[in-house]
Amino acid sequence: LAASNDKIHQFRKDNQIINIESYMNGLLSQSSNFKSKDVELNLKEAYFNYLDSYLRKNTENEQILAPSTLGISDPVLLDLVKKINDLQAKRATIGQQNPFYEKYSQELTTLKETLFEVLKNIKNIYQMDRKNIEKQYTDVLKEIENLSEKESEILDVERQHQINNNYYTYLLQKRSEA
């Protein structure tokens, strides 16, 4: 009985598992967290594609959708989008004959080029984040697969412990009777 007890403790120690059910719940929780992060990254990536398309089309009069509405909090990106929207609004209020119209147009072109470069850098960062999340998600899935093997091993060890416990109880009864 003591040996089978030690075997259970050693198994739990080696596999760093106290309670298989709670461990499984933790893995499933991690899995769902990675899924939600993936959805969030997809939404942000869609915004970056929208912004990239906007910059490539070189639309002059459309306002850019603010990144903060989608949970993107990069201060440089926010500032550039705000400046572009403000300049477009200023330029729209004046006529093409106004001397500031050309100045605003040049500033817009410069800001859009800067935004394009910033956008490329941000996209690269988000791609690295995506790869990291995908790797962690894959690791969690592998751990879930391995858990079924560990679960069957612990069940075998616990069964053996139960058999030993029954023998021990039986022998204690017989000793008591004797």
N, C-alpha and C positions, 0 to 999 in steps of 0.2 A: 504493500500500500504506500509506504514511504517512497519507494523507488518510482512508482507510477505518479505520485504527487510531484516528485522532483522532475519527472519527465514533462509533465504539464507545464510547470513553472519554467523549465528550460526552453520548451517550445515557444511559450509566450515571450520569453526574454529574447530568444534568437530572432523571432519574427516581429518583435516590438508590437505585439497585439495583446491587449488586455481583454477586450470584448469584441468579438468578430462583428456582431450586429452594429455596434456603435462605430467601429472602424469602417464598415461598409457604408453606413450613413454619411460618415465624413467624406469618403471618396465620392459618393454620389453628389454630395453638396459641392465639392470641388468641381466635379464634372459640370454641374449646372452653372456654376460661377464662370467657368471657362466658356460655356455656350453663350451666356449673356454678354460676356466681354467680346466674343466673336461677333455677335449681333451689333453691339455698339460700334465695333471697328468697321463693320460693313456699312453702317449708317454714315460714319465719318468719311469713309472711303468714297461713298457715293457723293458726299458734299465736295470732296477734293476733285472728283471727276467732273462734277458740275462746274466748279470754279475753273478747272483746267479748260473745259469746253468754252466757258464764258471768255476766258482770256484768248483762246485761239480764234474764236469768232470775232473778237474785237468789237463787241457790241458797245455802242457809244451811249445810248440813252437808258438802258436798263439798269436798275439798281441791283446790286449784288445782295443776295440773301446773307444775312449776318451769320457768321459761324457759331456765335454763342447760342443761337436758337437750337443747334444740334448738340450742344454740350462741348463744343470745341473751345478751349480756353487759352489757346496760344496767343500771348499778348501782341506779338509782332503781326501775326495774321489778322487779329482783330483790329489793330491800329491801321494797317494798310487798307483793309476793306472799308473801314469807316472813312478814311481820307479819300478813297476813290469815290465812295458814295457822296460825300460832301462836295467834292470837286464837280462831280456830274450834276449835282443839284444846283451849284452856283452857275455852272456853264449853261444849264438849261434856262436859267432865269434871264440871262443876257442874250442878246442877238449875236449873230456871226460878225456883224460889223463892229462890235465892241472890241477895243484893243486887248482886253483881258481874255477874250475868247481863245485866241491862239496860245496865250500863256497857260491857260487852264488845260488846253488840249495837250500841250507839251508835258505839263506836270502829270496829267493822266497817263500818258504814254510811259513816262519814267516810272510812275508808281505801279503800273501794270507789269512792266518788266521786272521790277523788284519783287512784286507779288508772285510772279511766275517762278522766280528763283527760290523764294521762301517756300512756295508750294512744293517744289521738287524736293527740297530738304525735308519738309514735314512728311511728305509721302514716303520717303525712305525710312524715316523714323517709325512711322506706323507699320511699314512692311516688316521691320525688325521686330516690333511688338507682336505683330500677327504670327510671325514664325516662332517666337518665344511661347506665345499662348498655345499654338498648335502643338509644339513639342511637349509642353506641360500637360495638355489634354491627352495626348497620346500616351504619356507616362502614366497618367491616372487610369486610362483604359486598360493598359497592360497590368497595372496593379489590381484592378478589378478582376481581370482574367485570372491572375495568379492567386487571388483571394479564394477562389473556389477550390483550388488545390490545397491551400492552407487550411481551409475550412474542413475538408475531408480528412486531412491529417490530424487536426485537433479533435475531430469527432472520433477517430480511431483511438487516439491517446485517451480521450475521456471515457470511451467504452471500456478500454482495458482497465482504467482506473475504477470504473463502476464495478467491473467483474471482481477486481481485487478487493474492493470495499465490501462486496457481497460475501466473498470468501472470509474476509476478516470478521464481519458481523456473524456469520455462521459459526466460525470457530470460537468466537467469544461466547456465543450461546451454548455451544457444546461444553466449553470449559466451565461455564456457569452451572450447567446441568450436572456436570460431573462433580 
